[in-house]
């Protein structure tokens, strides 16, 4: 009797997982929440001047990198030879 109830529970779980997967797939095909479509249509409707004057445009301007172009080079060894064997060992091939 225990095997029969275990089999029923496993079958129910598998069926539930398949149903949730199919539902999620259908929801994605239908368009999900539509947030991307709304954001795209809103951005297309506003002109650049309207975007700069909005709260989001102001926050975007204030959060830009103030050190852009003023950072030191990322590779401090550009002008230094870092391979100590380059001039010592000559490859015979």
C-alpha positions as CSV (number, residue, x, y, z in Angstrom):
1,X,0.0,0.0,0.0
2,X,2.9,2.3,0.7
3,X,4.4,1.9,-2.7
4,X,1.1,2.7,-4.4
5,X,0.7,6.0,-2.4
6,X,4.3,6.9,-3.1
7,X,3.7,6.3,-6.9
8,X,0.6,8.5,-6.8
9,X,2.5,11.3,-5.0
10,X,5.4,11.1,-7.5
11,X,3.0,11.2,-10.5
12,X,1.2,14.2,-9.0
13,X,4.5,16.1,-8.5
14,X,5.7,15.3,-12.0
15,X,2.3,16.4,-13.4
16,X,2.4,19.6,-11.4
17,X,5.9,20.4,-12.6
18,X,5.0,19.8,-16.2
19,X,1.8,22.0,-15.8
20,X,3.8,24.8,-14.3
21,X,6.4,24.6,-17.1
22,X,3.8,24.7,-19.8
23,X,2.1,27.6,-18.0
24,X,5.3,29.5,-17.8
25,X,6.1,28.9,-21.4
26,X,2.7,30.1,-22.5
27,X,3.0,33.2,-20.3
28,X,6.3,34.0,-21.8
29,X,5.0,33.5,-25.4
30,X,2.0,35.7,-24.6
31,X,4.3,38.6,-23.5
32,X,4.8,38.2,-19.8
33,X,4.2,41.4,-17.8
34,X,4.7,43.7,-20.8
35,X,7.1,45.9,-18.9
36,X,9.7,45.9,-21.8
37,X,7.1,46.9,-24.3
38,X,5.8,49.7,-22.0
39,X,9.3,51.1,-21.4
40,X,10.2,51.0,-25.1
41,X,7.0,52.8,-26.1
42,X,7.5,55.4,-23.4
43,X,11.1,56.1,-24.4
44,X,10.0,56.4,-28.1
45,X,7.3,59.0,-27.2
46,X,9.6,61.3,-25.2
47,X,12.1,63.6,-26.9
48,X,15.7,63.9,-25.6
49,X,14.9,67.3,-24.0
50,X,11.9,65.8,-22.1
51,X,14.1,62.9,-20.9
52,X,16.8,65.2,-19.6
53,X,14.3,67.3,-17.8
54,X,12.6,64.3,-16.1
55,X,13.6,62.9,-12.7
56,X,15.2,59.9,-14.3
57,X,17.2,62.1,-16.6
58,X,18.4,64.2,-13.7
59,X,19.5,61.2,-11.7
60,X,21.2,59.8,-14.8
61,X,23.2,63.0,-15.2
62,X,24.3,63.0,-11.5
63,X,25.3,59.4,-11.4
64,X,27.8,59.5,-14.3
65,X,31.4,58.7,-13.6
66,X,33.2,61.9,-12.6
67,X,36.7,60.3,-13.1
68,X,36.1,59.2,-16.7
69,X,39.3,59.8,-18.6
70,X,41.2,60.7,-15.4
71,X,42.1,57.2,-14.2
72,X,45.6,55.8,-14.2
73,X,46.5,53.1,-16.7
74,X,45.4,49.6,-15.7
75,X,48.6,47.9,-16.8
76,X,51.5,49.4,-14.8
77,X,54.0,47.2,-16.7
78,X,53.4,48.5,-20.3
79,X,56.9,49.9,-20.6
80,X,58.7,47.3,-18.5
81,X,59.8,43.9,-19.7
82,X,58.2,41.4,-17.4
83,X,59.5,38.2,-18.9
84,X,62.9,37.5,-17.3
85,X,63.8,34.7,-19.7
86,X,63.1,36.6,-23.0
87,X,66.7,37.7,-23.5
88,X,68.4,34.8,-21.7
89,X,66.9,31.7,-23.5
90,X,67.0,31.5,-27.3
91,X,64.6,28.9,-28.7
92,X,66.5,26.6,-31.1
93,X,63.5,26.0,-33.2
